[in-house]
Structure formats: C-alpha cells, structure tokens
Amino acid sequence: MDQLATRPPGRGTGRFIVTPNVDHLRLLSRSRTFRRAYATADLVLNDSRALDRSFIGGTAFCLTGTDLTPQMLNRLPAGATVCSIGCTPAVEAAMRERYAHLDLRFLNPSMGYIRKRRERRAIVQQVLDIAPICVFVSTGAPQSEIMAAQIKRAGCDADILCCGSGLLFLAGSTPRAPLWMQRLGSEWLWRFLMEPRTRQRYAKDALFLIENLPALIGIRRTGVGQFSGFQLICRERA
C-alpha cells in the first residue's frame, strides 16, 4: 500500500492511475477515445472485488479507487498541494475540514465539459499553474479518464487518480456498503439498492458480462480475455 499510495520521489515520477471495473470494460469496448486514454495510464488496478472473485482470481492486484483515495491523501505532507476536479460544495467543505493541513484546490467543470475543447484546455492550464502533487478527478467515466490523460500528456508531474465516488464516500456525502459486503464483493448490490441513479448502469453492465462470458472465462483460465476492441491481460507486476 505504501508503494501504491505514495508518489515516488523526484521529478518526472507522477503516475496516471486507473481503476477499471465492469462499467469501464463495457465503455472500453465502445469508445476508442476511452481506450486511448487508458493506454496512457501508468498503473492499472482492478477496482472490482466481484470480478476478482468470479473471474480474475487474484491474478491482478485488486484495490478500489475509493480505498486508494484516502490512502494517498493520508500520506501527503502538510502543505502539499492537491487538486480536485469535479466535486460538490458539500464535499469541498468536508474535505477542507478533514484535510486542513493540505493546500486543497477545487475545479468544477460545467456539465458536458468533456465535449468542450476550450474548457478542457483551460482546466489543463489551471492544473499546470497549480502544480499539485496529486490530482483527483471525479467527473465519471469515461470523462474522468479522458481528462486525466489530457492532463498527463500536457506534462503534469503529479499522481493523477480517477477516483469515481471516492471523495463522496470520504466526505460522508454518500454512505458506503458495510465492510462485510465489500469483502464479499457485493458492494455493487448495495449501490444498486441504495442509489437508484446507478441501476440503469448496473443493468447494462450485467448484460455486458453475459455477452462477454467467453472473454471472462478466458481471463479465469489464462489471465487473458479478448473483448470487442481491446484485450485484457491480468497480471501482477512487481
């Protein structure tokens, strides 16, 4: 955890971290732009304990973006500059209270910003001007990953994590599943029951799993799954 959650010392060591789940696999099969963004990632962690239990079986390191987010924040020294892209005023207030020792900067893009080239460029420039040690992007897939990849390509030397609902959970704005459900890999069920807005997404994800069962079985047997548009190779890297 120390290696994953702590940025290596020195210049040029910033990492773009993605945490794919079933929804990401579905989107990767549909979007070439999303695949290009993923291709620039330095670190890919399995975000889904359900996938790990059912198909991956430990061949790829399993750590959710929700769990990694506080670990990264807790290891930062006092005064470290952190940039968050896309969070509510309530989350911003909670973060400022909880991490008062950090220099927190918040950028809140407009709805549909990912289709607005000028706004994306402005965000990139703001991040470069802030020069943070960490960037957390919370605008949802595939927007977060596309934005993060653009920030990385512009030369930002920070750890960049697309953290999904990580800051919402951390700030207490959204209740997370009980620990026993997380360990069983059934956090998705908790969110399906407690967050109506996610139900359509989970229904699409379930259909995607059914349609791609051969690829998932391939991962279980050999660590490699061939999906539409991309190949998923699951392995831990030292």
HELIX and SHEET records of a PDB file:
HELIX    1   1 ASP A    2  ALA A    5  1                                   4    
HELIX    2   2 VAL A   22  LEU A   28  1                                   7    
HELIX    3   3 ARG A   32  ALA A   39  1                                   8    
HELIX    4   4 ARG A   49  LEU A   51  1                                   3    
HELIX    5   5 ASP A   52  ILE A   56  3                                   5    
HELIX    6   6 GLY A   65  ASN A   74  1                                  10    
HELIX    7   7 PRO A   89  ARG A   98  1                                  10    
HELIX    8   8 TYR A  113  ARG A  115  5                                   3    
HELIX    9   9 ARG A  117  ILE A  130  1                                  14    
HELIX   10  10 GLN A  143  ARG A  153  1                                  11    
HELIX   11  11 GLY A  166  ALA A  171  1                                   6    
HELIX   12  12 LEU A  179  ARG A  183  1                                   5    
HELIX   13  13 GLU A  187  MET A  194  1                                   8    
HELIX   14  14 PRO A  196  THR A  198  5                                   3    
HELIX   15  15 ARG A  199  GLU A  211  1                                  13    
HELIX   16  16 LEU A  213  THR A  222  1                                  10    
SHEET    1   A 6 LEU A  43  VAL A  44  0                                        
SHEET    2   A 6 PHE A  16  VAL A  18  1                                        
SHEET    3   A 6 ASP A 159  CYS A 162  1                                        
SHEET    4   A 6 CYS A 134  VAL A 137  1                                        
SHEET    5   A 6 THR A  81  ILE A  85  1                                        
SHEET    6   A 6 ASP A 103  LEU A 107  1                                        
SHEET    1   B 2 VAL A 224  PHE A 227  0                                        
SHEET    2   B 2 PHE A 230  ILE A 233 -1                                        
END                                                                             
